[in-house]
Amino acid sequence: MELQALGKERIGKYEFTGIEGGFGKDKKSMTAKDIANLHNQPLSEINRRINDNRKRFKDGVDIIDLLNGSEPFRQFAQEMGLIGSNRTEHVYVLSERGYSKLLKILEDDTAWDIYDELVDNYFNMRQAIHENQPSLVANKRLEIMEENAKTRKAALMVKIAKATNSESSSQTLYAKAAEVLTGEMTIPVMKQKEYTATDIGNKLGIKANMVGRIANKLGLKAEQPEQNEYGRWSNSKSRYSDKEVPQWLYFEKGYQAIKREVA
C-alpha cells in the first residue's frame, strides 16, 4: 500500500509530518526523522537504536525501510526529502506498534510525555471516528498506561540494583525487574568480569564498532535494560555531551563469542 503525506500535524508543542498508508488502510505512521526531532536526538542516533534492535521490529508491521522497499516507497522518500545523500542507508517509517517498541528502547522523558497524546490524537483518532467507537481510544490508552507503568517500575528496580552494594539484594532486584516485564522470575547471571567493546577490540585487534556489529549479528545483546549470559546494559556518560547513554558490557561468554567469530 502506498504512503501518503497528510501535511503537518501538531500534538501540543510538537509538530511533525502526518503519514498514512504502508501498514494498512487508514493506518498512520511516522518517519524516523520526525521521531528524532520529537525526542531532540540526531537521526543517526534513532537509526542506530533501531538497527541495534532490528530483529525486534517486524517488516511491514512495525517498520518499513523505504530504501529497501518498492519503487513507490523510494520515490516517496525522495519527494519528502528523506534521502540525505547517496550515503543514506536506511529511511525508516514506523507504525504505532513500531513506535511503541522504539519507545521502550529510548526511555527518555519525551517518550513518556508525548506517547499518550500520539496514541489518543494521532495514531487512533481517525479510526475511532471512522468506526464510531469512542471507547477505542480510551481502552488503548489504558493498555499503554499499564505497559508504561510496568516498564518504569522495572527500570527503577534495575537502577536501584546497580546502586546497591549488596550482591544478593542486587540479584533479587534484577530478577524482580524481569518478572515485572515478562511475568517470570528470572535469576540473572551473577556479577563477573566485564568488558567494553573497546576492551574487546583492543584484545582482538579490531575496532570497537566492529565488535558491536558482530554482537548484533550474533544476537548477543538483551533488550534494554535487561541482561543475559553474554552481558548487561549499563549507563555511561556520552563522549559528546553530559547525557548518560546505554552501553552494552560483555561478560566472559560474550567476549569468547566475539573472539570465535573473529578467529
C-alpha positions as CSV (number, residue, x, y, z in Angstrom):
1,M,0.0,0.0,0.0
2,E,1.4,3.4,-1.0
3,L,2.3,6.1,1.5
4,Q,0.6,9.4,1.6
5,A,1.7,12.6,3.3
6,L,-1.1,14.3,5.2
7,G,0.6,17.5,5.9
8,K,1.8,19.0,9.2
9,E,0.3,17.5,12.4
10,R,0.6,19.2,15.8
11,I,0.3,17.4,19.2
12,G,0.7,20.0,21.9
13,K,4.0,21.8,21.2
14,Y,5.2,19.0,18.9
15,E,5.0,19.3,15.1
16,F,5.6,16.6,12.5
17,T,4.5,15.3,9.2
18,G,1.5,13.1,9.2
19,I,1.7,10.0,7.0
20,E,-0.9,7.4,6.1
21,G,-0.6,4.0,4.4
22,G,2.1,1.4,4.1
23,F,0.8,-0.5,7.1
24,G,-2.8,-0.8,6.0
25,K,-5.8,1.3,5.1
26,D,-6.1,4.5,7.2
27,K,-3.2,3.4,9.4
28,K,-0.9,6.3,10.3
29,S,2.8,6.2,10.7
30,M,5.8,8.4,11.4
31,T,9.3,8.8,9.9
32,A,12.4,8.2,12.0
33,K,13.4,11.7,11.1
34,D,10.3,13.2,12.7
35,I,10.7,10.8,15.7
36,A,14.3,12.1,16.1
37,N,13.0,15.7,16.1
38,L,10.3,14.9,18.7
39,H,12.9,13.3,21.0
40,N,15.5,16.0,20.3
41,Q,18.0,13.4,19.2
42,P,20.1,13.1,16.0
43,L,18.5,11.0,13.2
44,S,21.7,8.9,13.3
45,E,21.1,8.0,16.9
46,I,17.5,6.9,16.3
47,N,18.6,4.8,13.3
48,R,21.3,3.3,15.5
49,R,18.9,2.3,18.2
50,I,16.6,0.8,15.5
51,N,19.5,-1.1,13.9
52,D,20.8,-2.4,17.2
53,N,17.4,-3.9,17.9
54,R,16.4,-4.6,14.3
55,K,15.3,-8.2,14.9
56,R,12.6,-6.9,17.3
57,F,10.9,-4.8,14.5
58,K,8.7,-6.8,12.1
59,D,8.9,-5.6,8.5
60,G,5.6,-4.4,7.2
61,V,4.0,-4.5,10.7
62,D,6.3,-2.4,12.8
63,I,8.6,-0.8,10.3
64,I,9.3,-0.1,6.6
65,D,12.7,0.8,5.2
66,L,11.8,2.9,2.3
67,L,15.2,2.4,0.6
68,N,14.7,-1.4,0.7
69,G,11.1,-1.4,-0.4
70,S,9.2,-1.0,-3.6
71,E,9.9,1.8,-6.1
72,P,6.9,3.9,-4.9
73,F,8.4,3.8,-1.4
74,R,11.8,5.1,-2.7
75,Q,10.0,7.8,-4.7
76,F,8.1,8.9,-1.6
77,A,11.3,9.1,0.4
78,Q,12.8,11.3,-2.4
79,E,9.7,13.6,-2.6
80,M,9.7,14.0,1.2
81,G,13.4,14.9,1.3
82,L,14.3,12.0,3.5
83,I,17.3,10.8,1.5
84,G,20.2,13.0,2.7
85,S,22.8,11.8,0.2
86,N,24.0,8.8,-1.7
87,R,25.4,7.5,1.6
88,T,21.9,7.2,3.2
89,E,21.5,3.5,4.0
90,H,18.1,3.5,5.7
91,V,14.9,5.6,5.7
92,Y,12.6,4.1,8.3
93,V,8.9,4.6,8.8
94,L,7.3,3.2,11.9
95,S,3.8,2.2,12.7
96,E,2.1,2.8,16.1
97,R,3.3,-0.7,17.2
98,G,6.8,0.0,15.9
99,Y,7.0,3.4,17.6
100,S,5.8,1.8,20.9
101,K,8.7,-0.7,20.6
102,L,11.2,2.1,20.0
103,L,9.7,4.0,22.9
104,K,10.8,1.2,25.3
105,I,14.3,1.3,23.8
106,L,14.6,5.1,24.1
107,E,13.1,5.6,27.6
108,D,13.7,9.3,27.6
109,D,11.4,11.9,29.2
110,T,9.9,13.0,25.9
111,A,8.9,9.4,25.2
112,W,6.6,9.2,28.2
113,D,5.3,12.8,27.9
114,I,4.3,12.5,24.2
115,Y,3.2,8.9,23.7
116,D,-0.3,9.1,25.3
117,E,-1.0,12.2,23.2
118,L,0.2,10.5,20.0
119,V,-2.0,7.4,20.7
120,D,-5.0,9.5,21.5
121,N,-4.8,12.2,18.9
122,Y,-2.7,10.9,16.0
123,F,-2.5,7.1,15.5
124,N,-6.0,6.1,16.5
125,M,-8.3,9.2,16.3
126,R,-9.2,8.7,12.6
127,Q,-10.0,5.0,13.2
128,A,-12.2,5.9,16.2
129,I,-14.1,8.5,14.3
130,H,-14.5,6.3,11.2
131,E,-15.8,3.3,13.2
132,N,-17.8,5.4,15.7
133,Q,-16.0,3.8,18.6
134,P,-15.4,6.4,21.3
135,S,-14.2,3.7,23.7
136,L,-11.4,2.6,21.3
137,V,-9.0,5.4,22.3
138,A,-9.8,5.1,26.0
139,N,-9.1,1.4,26.0
140,K,-5.9,1.8,24.0
141,R,-4.7,4.5,26.3
142,L,-5.4,2.3,29.4
143,E,-3.4,-0.5,27.8
144,I,-0.5,1.7,27.0
145,M,-0.5,3.3,30.5
146,E,-0.4,-0.2,32.1
147,E,2.6,-1.2,29.9
148,N,4.4,2.1,30.6
149,A,3.9,1.6,34.3
150,K,5.4,-1.9,34.1
151,T,8.4,-0.6,32.2
152,R,9.0,2.3,34.5
153,K,8.8,0.1,37.6
154,A,11.3,-2.4,36.1
155,A,13.7,0.4,35.1
156,L,13.6,1.8,38.6
157,M,14.4,-1.7,40.1
158,V,17.3,-2.0,37.7
159,K,18.7,1.4,38.7
160,I,18.4,0.5,42.4
161,A,20.0,-2.9,41.7
162,K,23.0,-1.1,40.1
163,A,23.4,1.2,43.0
164,T,23.2,-1.3,45.9
165,N,26.4,-2.8,47.4
166,S,24.6,-6.0,48.4
167,E,25.1,-8.7,45.9
168,S,22.1,-10.7,47.0
169,S,19.8,-7.7,47.0
170,S,21.1,-6.6,43.6
171,Q,20.3,-10.0,42.1
172,T,16.9,-10.2,43.7
173,L,16.0,-6.7,42.2
174,Y,17.2,-7.8,38.7
175,A,15.0,-10.9,39.0
176,K,12.0,-8.9,40.1
177,A,12.5,-6.4,37.3
178,A,12.5,-9.4,34.8
179,E,9.3,-10.7,36.5
180,V,7.6,-7.3,36.1
181,L,8.4,-7.2,32.3
182,T,7.9,-10.9,31.4
183,G,5.8,-12.4,34.2
184,E,8.5,-14.9,35.1
185,M,11.0,-14.7,37.9
186,T,14.4,-14.9,36.1
187,I,17.6,-15.0,38.1
188,P,20.2,-13.2,36.1
189,V,23.9,-14.1,35.8
190,M,25.9,-13.1,38.9
191,K,28.3,-10.2,38.5
192,Q,31.5,-11.1,36.9
193,K,34.4,-9.7,34.8
194,E,33.0,-7.2,32.3
195,Y,34.5,-5.9,29.0
196,T,33.5,-2.8,27.0
197,A,33.5,-3.0,23.2
198,T,36.8,-1.1,23.3
199,D,38.3,-3.6,25.7
200,I,37.5,-6.5,23.4
201,G,38.6,-4.5,20.3
202,N,42.0,-3.9,21.9
203,K,42.3,-7.6,22.7
204,L,41.3,-8.8,19.3
205,G,42.9,-6.1,17.2
206,I,39.7,-4.8,15.8
207,K,37.7,-1.5,16.2
208,A,35.0,-1.2,18.9
209,N,32.3,-0.6,16.3
210,M,33.2,-3.9,14.6
211,V,32.7,-5.6,18.0
212,G,29.2,-4.0,18.2
213,R,28.3,-5.2,14.7
214,I,29.5,-8.7,15.4
215,A,27.4,-8.7,18.6
216,N,24.3,-7.5,16.7
217,K,24.9,-10.2,14.1
218,L,25.1,-12.9,16.7
219,G,22.2,-11.5,18.7
220,L,24.2,-11.3,21.9
221,K,22.5,-8.2,23.4
222,A,19.5,-8.4,25.6
223,E,16.6,-6.0,25.3
224,Q,17.2,-2.8,27.3
225,P,17.5,-2.6,30.3
226,E,18.0,-6.3,30.8
227,Q,21.0,-8.7,30.8
228,N,21.7,-12.2,29.7
229,E,24.5,-14.7,29.7
230,Y,26.6,-12.6,27.3
231,G,26.5,-9.3,29.1
232,R,24.3,-6.5,30.5
233,W,23.2,-2.9,29.8
234,S,24.8,-0.1,31.8
235,N,24.6,3.7,31.6
236,S,27.7,5.6,30.8
237,K,28.5,9.3,30.1
238,S,28.5,10.2,26.4
239,R,31.7,11.4,24.9
240,Y,29.8,14.2,23.1
241,S,27.5,15.5,25.9
242,D,26.7,15.4,29.6
243,K,23.9,12.9,29.0
244,E,24.2,9.3,30.0
245,V,23.8,6.7,27.2
246,P,23.2,3.0,27.4
247,Q,26.3,0.8,26.9
248,W,26.4,-2.9,26.5
249,L,29.1,-4.6,28.7
250,Y,30.3,-8.0,27.8
251,F,30.7,-10.9,30.2
252,E,33.4,-13.5,29.6
253,K,30.9,-15.6,27.5
254,G,30.2,-12.6,25.3
255,Y,33.9,-12.0,24.8
256,Q,34.5,-15.6,23.8
257,A,31.6,-15.5,21.3
258,I,33.1,-12.4,19.6
259,K,36.6,-14.0,19.7
260,R,35.3,-17.1,18.0
261,E,33.7,-15.1,15.3
262,V,36.8,-13.1,14.6
263,A,39.1,-16.1,14.6
